[in-house]
Amino acid sequence: MGALDYLSNFCSATSTRSTSRSRRKPMQTVEIKVKMDCDGCERRVKNSVKSMKGLSTSGVKSVEINRKQSRVTVNGNVDPNKVLKKIMSTGKRAEFWPYIPYNLVSYPYVTQAYDKRAPAGNVKNVVQAFSVPNTTDEQMTHLFSDDNPNACSIM
């Protein structure tokens, strides 16, 4: 809290202490994996999430459902855990979106990362799929890199 905010609380007649306590949740995107078979399932999940109220009057801004990928994307000023609980209250099994794009992973074919059920171009988000920055593979490729000014000039 800056000095101007502190002083404006004294000068403003409309501000109270309760407004400074109730902070607005930041705008965020929540992605959840939900198995939906029909239009009724899709409608039930969408209506339950749209009926959520956030701390502010805005709450949920938009809900996008991709039934082929079993993915629900919620944008707004919401708590991710509350969105997950709200979807689970419809009777559907739900979890946070466990996949990341294929090109962000160093080792996409690690046993726990590769998943046949993952949407095209995605793998599971596991720690073993990411490379440790100081591994010997990384150091060897850096020796012959064009970005390294001390690299071997034979190439």
Backbone as a chain_set.jsonl record, in Angstrom:
{"seq": "MGALDYLSNFCSATSTRSTSRSRRKPMQTVEIKVKMDCDGCERRVKNSVKSMKGLSTSGVKSVEINRKQSRVTVNGNVDPNKVLKKIMSTGKRAEFWPYIPYNLVSYPYVTQAYDKRAPAGNVKNVVQAFSVPNTTDEQMTHLFSDDNPNACSIM", "coords": {"N": [[0.851, -1.163, 0.0], [0.741, 2.069, -0.987], [1.9, 5.423, -0.179], [0.14, 7.374, -1.146], [-2.258, 5.933, -1.406], [-2.711, 5.382, 1.253], [-3.073, 7.959, 2.318], [-5.288, 8.725, 0.818], [-7.31, 7.208, 1.862], [-7.927, 8.519, 4.232], [-8.91, 10.948, 3.299], [-11.078, 10.416, 1.645], [-14.573, 10.242, 1.682], [-16.26, 8.175, 1.152], [-14.926, 5.775, 1.361], [-14.336, 2.913, 3.373], [-13.087, 0.88, 6.06], [-13.702, -1.741, 5.516], [-13.758, -1.984, 2.728], [-11.104, -1.923, 2.041], [-10.254, -4.346, 2.972], [-11.637, -6.292, 1.508], [-10.447, -7.547, -1.126], [-10.327, -7.634, -4.657], [-10.46, -10.523, -6.618], [-7.883, -11.543, -8.87], [-8.101, -11.396, -12.46], [-8.325, -14.43, -14.09], [-7.564, -17.529, -15.807], [-9.041, -20.643, -15.721], [-8.541, -24.008, -16.26], [-10.142, -27.053, -16.71], [-10.487, -30.563, -16.633], [-13.122, -32.445, -17.71], [-15.238, -35.143, -18.122], [-17.566, -35.309, -20.59], [-20.479, -36.456, -22.118], [-22.778, -35.848, -23.615], [-25.063, -33.303, -24.937], [-26.632, -32.473, -22.812], [-25.049, -32.932, -20.537], [-23.016, -31.125, -21.038], [-24.434, -28.696, -21.014], [-25.35, -28.688, -18.344], [-22.944, -28.492, -16.873], [-21.985, -26.037, -17.846], [-24.02, -24.226, -17.072], [-23.879, -24.471, -14.287], [-21.37, -23.418, -13.691], [-21.586, -20.827, -14.714], [-23.417, -19.755, -12.957], [-21.99, -19.151, -10.731], [-20.811, -16.889, -8.223], [-18.435, -14.426, -7.823], [-16.156, -12.65, -5.633], [-16.453, -10.062, -6.412], [-18.894, -8.241, -8.334], [-18.627, -9.083, -10.904], [-17.526, -11.772, -11.276], [-17.696, -14.76, -13.04], [-16.544, -14.436, -16.284], [-16.489, -15.684, -18.866], [-17.32, -18.903, -20.242], [-15.966, -21.63, -21.765], [-16.453, -24.582, -23.557], [-15.031, -27.549, -24.626], [-15.983, -30.339, -25.893], [-14.866, -32.489, -27.238], [-12.184, -32.595, -26.407], [-12.66, -32.872, -23.73], [-12.631, -30.598, -22.07], [-12.929, -27.743, -20.016], [-12.941, -24.317, -19.976], [-12.641, -21.557, -17.964], [-13.005, -18.143, -17.611], [-12.37, -15.324, -15.607], [-12.982, -13.523, -12.493], [-12.37, -15.551, -10.354], [-12.044, -18.239, -7.933], [-9.925, -20.95, -8.425], [-10.225, -23.458, -7.08], [-12.843, -23.323, -6.126], [-14.253, -23.306, -8.509], [-13.673, -25.86, -9.454], [-14.899, -27.42, -7.425], [-17.553, -26.651, -7.81], [-18.104, -27.687, -10.354], [-17.763, -30.385, -9.798], [-19.932, -30.746, -8.163], [-22.015, -31.189, -9.88], [-22.031, -33.833, -10.351], [-20.192, -34.885, -12.02], [-16.972, -36.278, -12.753], [-14.096, -34.502, -12.125], [-11.035, -32.723, -12.768], [-8.108, -30.638, -12.449], [-6.713, -29.294, -15.453], [-4.499, -31.509, -16.818], [-2.574, -31.434, -18.82], [0.076, -30.199, -20.968], [1.408, -28.19, -23.679], [3.161, -29.981, -26.236], [5.616, -28.965, -27.223], [6.797, -27.592, -25.115], [8.117, -29.29, -23.464], [11.053, -31.081, -22.58], [11.629, -33.833, -22.614], [9.411, -35.584, -23.972], [8.599, -38.268, -24.166], [8.925, -39.647, -21.811], [8.039, -42.116, -19.423], [5.869, -41.409, -17.639], [4.971, -39.047, -18.741], [4.055, -39.332, -21.38], [0.916, -39.862, -22.733], [-1.665, -41.732, -24.001], [-4.286, -40.936, -24.11], [-4.211, -38.216, -24.131], [-4.963, -35.011, -25.583], [-4.294, -34.156, -29.046], [-1.001, -33.069, -29.652], [-0.328, -32.552, -27.033], [1.09, -33.381, -23.812], [1.343, -35.063, -20.612], [1.718, -33.098, -17.668], [4.431, -33.491, -16.022], [7.149, -33.707, -13.688], [9.434, -35.154, -14.44], [9.615, -34.872, -17.174], [10.772, -32.468, -17.783], [13.932, -30.945, -18.376], [16.86, -30.818, -16.341], [18.587, -27.847, -15.734], [21.425, -27.911, -15.578], [22.428, -30.237, -16.717], [24.532, -32.693, -18.369], [23.951, -33.095, -21.056], [22.764, -30.701, -21.819], [24.904, -28.96, -21.412], [26.747, -29.887, -23.297], [25.47, -29.394, -25.761], [25.441, -26.665, -25.637], [28.096, -26.029, -25.995], [28.556, -26.081, -28.739], [26.92, -24.163, -29.746], [25.515, -21.403, -31.585], [24.919, -19.192, -30.156], [26.724, -19.041, -28.125], [29.592, -17.278, -27.476], [32.127, -18.303, -26.987], [32.25, -20.702, -28.245], [33.161, -23.66, -30.122], [35.048, -23.033, -33.012], [35.405, -24.571, -35.236], [33.279, -25.683, -36.546]], "CA": [[0.0, 0.0, 0.0], [1.576, 3.245, -1.106], [1.587, 6.572, 0.669], [-1.05, 8.047, -1.675], [-3.412, 5.131, -1.034], [-2.891, 5.555, 2.69], [-3.638, 9.288, 2.547], [-6.607, 8.84, 0.197], [-8.285, 6.597, 2.772], [-8.338, 9.526, 5.193], [-9.598, 12.045, 2.63], [-12.291, 9.966, 0.98], [-15.713, 10.069, 2.585], [-16.987, 6.945, 0.817], [-14.174, 4.553, 1.651], [-14.353, 2.419, 4.74], [-12.067, -0.129, 6.267], [-14.118, -3.022, 4.937], [-13.417, -2.041, 1.308], [-9.686, -2.22, 1.884], [-10.061, -5.761, 3.273], [-12.179, -7.146, 0.446], [-9.695, -7.381, -2.367], [-10.898, -8.308, -5.806], [-9.603, -11.583, -7.137], [-7.363, -11.177, -10.188], [-8.675, -12.075, -13.627], [-7.518, -15.6, -14.389], [-8.146, -18.589, -16.618], [-9.007, -21.941, -15.062], [-8.818, -25.088, -17.203], [-10.52, -28.25, -15.976], [-10.813, -31.731, -17.456], [-14.4, -33.019, -17.303], [-15.765, -36.059, -19.136], [-18.946, -34.984, -20.958], [-20.9, -37.339, -23.197], [-23.892, -35.356, -24.423], [-25.366, -31.879, -24.813], [-27.177, -32.234, -21.476], [-23.907, -32.83, -19.607], [-22.339, -29.873, -21.352], [-25.299, -27.608, -20.548], [-25.379, -28.716, -16.879], [-21.667, -27.964, -16.391], [-21.894, -24.624, -18.208], [-24.94, -23.451, -16.232], [-23.428, -24.449, -12.893], [-20.226, -22.504, -13.57], [-22.052, -19.453, -14.953], [-24.183, -19.274, -11.81], [-21.068, -18.809, -9.635], [-20.609, -15.473, -7.94], [-17.13, -14.15, -7.24], [-16.196, -11.619, -4.595], [-16.975, -8.853, -7.026], [-20.126, -8.512, -9.07], [-18.337, -9.629, -12.23], [-17.443, -13.233, -11.182], [-17.306, -15.496, -14.234], [-16.7, -13.655, -17.521], [-16.869, -16.563, -19.965], [-17.133, -20.341, -20.08], [-15.806, -22.297, -23.057], [-16.434, -26.026, -23.388], [-14.597, -28.341, -25.771], [-16.378, -31.692, -25.508], [-13.953, -33.462, -27.849], [-11.011, -32.685, -25.538], [-13.141, -32.941, -22.342], [-11.982, -29.44, -21.456], [-13.749, -26.59, -19.668], [-12.098, -23.15, -19.717], [-13.408, -20.517, -17.288], [-12.293, -16.87, -17.468], [-13.054, -14.409, -14.707], [-12.427, -13.265, -11.163], [-12.857, -16.702, -9.595], [-11.085, -19.091, -7.255], [-9.885, -22.217, -9.158], [-10.75, -24.57, -6.28], [-14.3, -23.205, -6.081], [-14.759, -23.719, -9.824], [-13.575, -27.314, -9.479], [-15.949, -27.957, -6.547], [-18.855, -26.386, -8.438], [-18.274, -28.657, -11.435], [-17.925, -31.7, -9.176], [-21.271, -30.816, -7.566], [-22.952, -31.648, -10.903], [-21.952, -35.291, -10.426], [-19.146, -35.252, -12.98], [-15.616, -36.381, -12.224], [-13.344, -33.379, -12.687], [-9.693, -32.46, -12.255], [-7.46, -29.548, -13.17], [-6.198, -29.72, -16.756], [-3.183, -32.071, -16.525], [-1.729, -31.5, -20.01], [0.751, -28.998, -21.456], [1.81, -28.382, -25.072], [4.274, -30.892, -26.514], [6.87, -28.265, -27.487], [7.357, -27.015, -23.893], [8.721, -30.362, -22.678], [12.316, -31.559, -23.138], [11.555, -35.28, -22.805], [7.976, -35.882, -24.007], [8.289, -39.691, -24.161], [9.163, -40.233, -20.5], [6.899, -43.0, -19.185], [4.713, -40.774, -17.03], [4.537, -37.878, -19.495], [3.329, -39.71, -22.587], [-0.408, -40.388, -22.424], [-2.406, -41.975, -25.24], [-5.573, -40.237, -24.04], [-4.002, -36.768, -24.187], [-5.318, -34.411, -26.871], [-3.188, -34.047, -29.998], [-0.049, -31.997, -29.388], [-0.176, -32.346, -25.59], [1.585, -34.46, -22.955], [1.055, -34.797, -19.206], [2.617, -32.17, -16.991], [5.159, -34.173, -14.947], [8.468, -33.127, -13.437], [10.463, -35.917, -15.131], [9.671, -34.486, -18.58], [11.576, -31.261, -17.921], [15.352, -31.194, -18.162], [17.541, -30.047, -15.314], [19.398, -26.918, -16.513], [22.863, -28.153, -15.543], [22.757, -31.594, -17.128], [25.637, -32.741, -19.324], [23.413, -32.933, -22.411], [22.567, -29.275, -22.035], [26.209, -28.326, -21.486], [27.381, -30.27, -24.567], [24.849, -28.669, -26.868], [25.807, -25.261, -25.506], [29.464, -25.864, -26.484], [28.553, -25.874, -30.184], [25.82, -23.262, -30.061], [25.863, -20.119, -32.188], [24.712, -18.156, -29.149], [27.863, -19.04, -27.206], [30.723, -16.636, -28.149], [33.322, -19.112, -26.776], [32.007, -22.035, -28.815], [34.16, -24.168, -31.041], [34.919, -22.354, -34.301], [35.672, -25.525, -36.309], [32.045, -25.899, -37.297]], "C": [[0.896, 1.225, 0.0], [1.105, 4.377, -0.213], [0.334, 7.287, 0.183], [-2.312, 7.265, -1.339], [-3.746, 5.316, 0.44], [-3.56, 6.897, 2.992], [-5.035, 9.417, 1.945], [-7.686, 8.182, 1.045], [-8.778, 7.595, 3.818], [-9.191, 10.614, 4.557], [-10.948, 11.632, 2.051], [-13.403, 9.725, 1.991], [-16.41, 8.736, 2.342], [-16.229, 5.684, 1.194], [-14.285, 4.204, 3.126], [-13.267, 1.372, 4.88], [-12.432, -1.446, 5.61], [-13.77, -3.111, 3.455], [-11.947, -2.348, 1.112], [-9.403, -3.691, 2.164], [-10.535, -6.65, 2.136], [-11.485, -6.827, -0.874], [-10.367, -8.162, -3.473], [-9.934, -9.365, -6.293], [-9.113, -11.183, -8.523], [-8.059, -11.974, -11.286], [-7.768, -13.246, -13.969], [-8.302, -16.592, -15.225], [-7.952, -19.906, -15.893], [-9.395, -22.991, -16.091], [-9.041, -26.369, -16.412], [-10.888, -29.345, -16.966], [-12.07, -32.38, -16.888], [-14.896, -33.909, -18.435], [-17.238, -35.746, -19.361], [-19.326, -35.794, -22.19], [-21.934, -36.721, -24.128], [-24.083, -33.849, -24.219], [-25.897, -31.535, -23.424], [-26.078, -32.078, -20.442], [-23.209, -31.488, -19.788], [-23.132, -28.68, -20.81], [-25.305, -27.532, -19.021], [-24.1, -28.119, -16.302], [-21.576, -26.465, -16.652], [-22.789, -23.766, -17.315], [-24.475, -23.389, -14.783], [-22.262, -23.479, -12.708], [-20.668, -21.06, -13.782], [-22.812, -18.886, -13.772], [-23.298, -18.906, -10.627], [-20.972, -17.307, -9.468], [-19.25, -15.33, -7.31], [-17.276, -13.135, -6.121], [-16.74, -10.313, -5.15], [-18.248, -9.215, -7.78], [-19.85, -9.171, -10.412], [-18.236, -11.147, -12.217], [-16.912, -13.869, -12.448], [-17.572, -14.643, -15.469], [-17.162, -14.535, -18.672], [-16.559, -18.009, -19.625], [-17.069, -20.947, -21.469], [-15.693, -23.792, -22.803], [-16.034, -26.68, -24.692], [-14.859, -29.805, -25.411], [-15.435, -32.741, -26.071], [-12.706, -33.665, -26.984], [-11.381, -32.882, -24.068], [-12.552, -31.801, -21.52], [-12.982, -28.317, -21.227], [-12.802, -25.454, -19.312], [-12.976, -22.039, -19.154], [-12.523, -19.292, -17.142], [-13.074, -15.991, -16.513], [-12.318, -14.219, -13.404], [-12.933, -14.355, -10.222], [-11.704, -17.437, -8.929], [-11.086, -20.449, -7.965], [-10.465, -23.395, -8.381], [-12.269, -24.53, -6.184], [-14.928, -23.613, -7.406], [-14.751, -25.242, -9.909], [-14.671, -27.95, -8.616], [-17.334, -27.779, -7.155], [-19.128, -27.376, -9.562], [-18.479, -30.054, -10.859], [-19.307, -31.855, -8.536], [-22.331, -31.24, -8.588], [-22.945, -33.163, -11.04], [-20.909, -35.781, -11.406], [-17.802, -35.362, -12.272], [-14.774, -35.314, -12.913], [-11.988, -33.276, -12.016], [-9.127, -31.28, -13.022], [-6.818, -30.101, -14.426], [-4.756, -30.202, -16.589], [-2.193, -32.017, -17.687], [-1.104, -30.142, -20.328], [1.155, -29.241, -22.905], [3.11, -29.18, -25.203], [5.605, -30.152, -26.624], [7.484, -27.614, -26.243], [8.131, -28.03, -23.057], [9.987, -30.846, -23.366], [12.261, -33.043, -23.469], [10.092, -35.722, -22.835], [7.638, -37.367, -23.934], [8.726, -40.393, -22.885], [7.891, -41.005, -20.127], [5.69, -42.307, -18.574], [4.182, -39.593, -17.829], [3.693, -38.252, -20.703], [2.012, -40.369, -22.201], [-1.178, -40.526, -23.725], [-3.725, -41.2, -25.274], [-5.435, -38.727, -24.113], [-4.437, -36.226, -25.543], [-4.083, -34.256, -27.758], [-2.309, -32.845, -29.665], [0.184, -31.713, -27.917], [0.386, -33.582, -24.92], [1.253, -34.088, -21.517], [2.123, -33.892, -18.607], [3.26, -32.884, -15.804], [6.566, -33.602, -14.854], [9.545, -33.837, -14.245], [10.611, -35.507, -16.602], [10.529, -33.244, -18.816], [13.036, -31.582, -17.635], [15.889, -30.305, -17.047], [18.529, -29.132, -16.046], [20.894, -27.23, -16.552], [23.24, -29.577, -15.939], [23.854, -31.566, -18.185], [25.141, -32.602, -20.756], [23.279, -31.465, -22.764], [23.908, -28.566, -22.195], [26.899, -28.652, -22.808], [26.771, -29.528, -25.745], [25.198, -27.192, -26.823], [27.23, -25.006, -26.022], [29.501, -25.535, -27.972], [27.43, -24.953, -30.639], [26.325, -21.976, -30.702], [25.706, -18.972, -31.197], [25.884, -18.034, -28.194], [29.078, -18.429, -27.93], [32.031, -17.446, -27.989], [33.195, -20.507, -27.356], [33.128, -22.395, -29.786], [33.976, -23.539, -32.418], [35.208, -23.279, -35.472], [34.433, -25.7, -37.178], [31.81, -24.709, -38.173]], "O": [[1.721, 1.393, 0.898], [0.053, 4.299, 0.421], [-0.458, 7.761, 0.998], [-3.338, 7.865, -1.019], [-4.914, 5.395, 0.822], [-4.483, 6.977, 3.802], [-5.879, 10.131, 2.488], [-8.855, 8.557, 0.957], [-9.93, 7.521, 4.245], [-10.098, 11.146, 5.198], [-11.865, 12.45, 1.985], [-13.197, 9.085, 3.023], [-17.083, 8.221, 3.235], [-16.836, 4.622, 1.333], [-14.322, 5.073, 3.997], [-12.603, 1.026, 3.903], [-11.547, -2.192, 5.19], [-13.511, -4.207, 2.959], [-11.575, -2.971, 0.117], [-8.423, -4.237, 1.657], [-9.897, -7.659, 1.833], [-11.904, -5.945, -1.623], [-10.916, -9.238, -3.237], [-8.728, -9.13, -6.371], [-9.852, -10.549, -9.276], [-8.54, -13.084, -11.059], [-6.559, -13.066, -14.123], [-9.525, -16.514, -15.338], [-6.838, -20.249, -15.497], [-10.446, -22.888, -16.724], [-8.236, -26.729, -15.554], [-11.513, -29.091, -17.995], [-12.089, -32.811, -15.736], [-14.965, -33.472, -19.583], [-18.059, -35.893, -18.456], [-18.594, -35.82, -23.179], [-21.962, -37.043, -25.315], [-23.369, -33.212, -23.444], [-25.648, -30.442, -22.913], [-26.15, -31.208, -19.574], [-22.861, -30.811, -18.82], [-22.559, -27.765, -20.219], [-25.269, -26.438, -18.458], [-24.151, -27.334, -15.355], [-21.143, -25.707, -15.784], [-22.371, -22.705, -16.852], [-24.655, -22.369, -14.118], [-22.175, -22.798, -11.686], [-20.176, -20.16, -13.101], [-22.857, -17.669, -13.591], [-23.796, -18.4, -9.621], [-21.043, -16.551, -10.436], [-18.934, -16.039, -6.354], [-18.389, -12.802, -5.713], [-17.405, -9.554, -4.445], [-18.623, -10.386, -7.845], [-20.755, -9.762, -11.002], [-18.823, -11.781, -13.093], [-15.804, -13.559, -12.886], [-18.694, -14.179, -15.679], [-18.11, -14.191, -19.378], [-15.663, -18.304, -18.834], [-18.0, -20.8, -22.262], [-14.931, -24.225, -21.939], [-16.618, -26.407, -25.74], [-14.063, -30.433, -24.713], [-15.224, -33.779, -25.444], [-12.227, -34.79, -26.847], [-10.489, -33.046, -23.236], [-12.041, -32.011, -20.42], [-13.773, -27.977, -22.107], [-11.948, -25.61, -18.438], [-13.944, -21.626, -19.792], [-11.416, -19.382, -16.611], [-14.3, -15.916, -16.594], [-11.192, -14.684, -13.225], [-13.813, -14.114, -9.397], [-10.543, -17.28, -9.308], [-12.15, -21.054, -8.101], [-11.131, -24.248, -8.969], [-12.918, -25.576, -6.162], [-16.01, -24.2, -7.429], [-15.714, -25.844, -10.383], [-15.301, -28.919, -9.037], [-18.189, -28.655, -7.03], [-20.253, -27.852, -9.712], [-19.286, -30.824, -11.38], [-19.796, -32.974, -8.384], [-23.437, -31.614, -8.198], [-23.766, -33.722, -11.767], [-20.763, -36.988, -11.599], [-17.527, -34.636, -11.316], [-14.745, -35.235, -14.141], [-11.806, -33.677, -10.867], [-9.599, -30.953, -14.111], [-6.418, -31.265, -14.456], [-3.877, -29.406, -16.257], [-1.073, -32.509, -17.553], [-1.659, -29.09, -20.012], [1.239, -30.395, -23.325], [4.022, -29.06, -24.385], [6.626, -30.662, -26.163], [8.611, -27.124, -26.32], [8.737, -27.667, -22.049], [10.01, -31.009, -24.586], [12.79, -33.468, -24.496], [9.579, -36.192, -21.819], [6.487, -37.707, -23.662], [8.883, -41.614, -22.878], [6.788, -40.587, -20.48], [4.564, -42.605, -18.973], [3.044, -39.174, -17.615], [2.721, -37.565, -21.019], [1.996, -41.327, -21.427], [-1.332, -39.556, -24.468], [-4.218, -40.852, -26.347], [-6.443, -38.02, -24.152], [-4.293, -36.914, -26.553], [-2.956, -34.23, -27.262], [-2.807, -31.745, -29.426], [0.835, -30.724, -27.581], [0.188, -34.7, -25.395], [0.921, -32.938, -21.229], [3.287, -33.931, -19.006], [2.705, -32.886, -14.705], [7.102, -33.078, -15.831], [10.488, -33.189, -14.699], [11.648, -35.778, -17.209], [10.965, -33.0, -19.941], [13.342, -32.39, -16.758], [15.423, -29.184, -16.845], [19.254, -29.615, -16.916], [21.565, -26.831, -17.503], [24.29, -30.067, -15.522], [24.081, -30.538, -18.824], [25.847, -32.041, -21.594], [23.634, -31.039, -23.863], [24.035, -27.666, -23.025], [27.567, -27.792, -23.383], [27.494, -29.082, -26.636], [25.246, -26.535, -27.862], [27.54, -23.891, -26.441], [30.376, -24.796, -28.422], [27.041, -24.975, -31.807], [27.425, -21.514, -30.401], [26.292, -17.905, -31.378], [26.022, -17.014, -27.519], [29.551, -19.008, -28.908], [32.949, -17.278, -28.791], [33.958, -21.402, -26.991], [33.92, -21.55, -30.204], [32.861, -23.515, -32.939], [35.253, -22.814, -36.611], [34.532, -25.847, -38.396], [30.821, -24.667, -38.904]]}, "num_chains": 1, "name": "protein.A"}
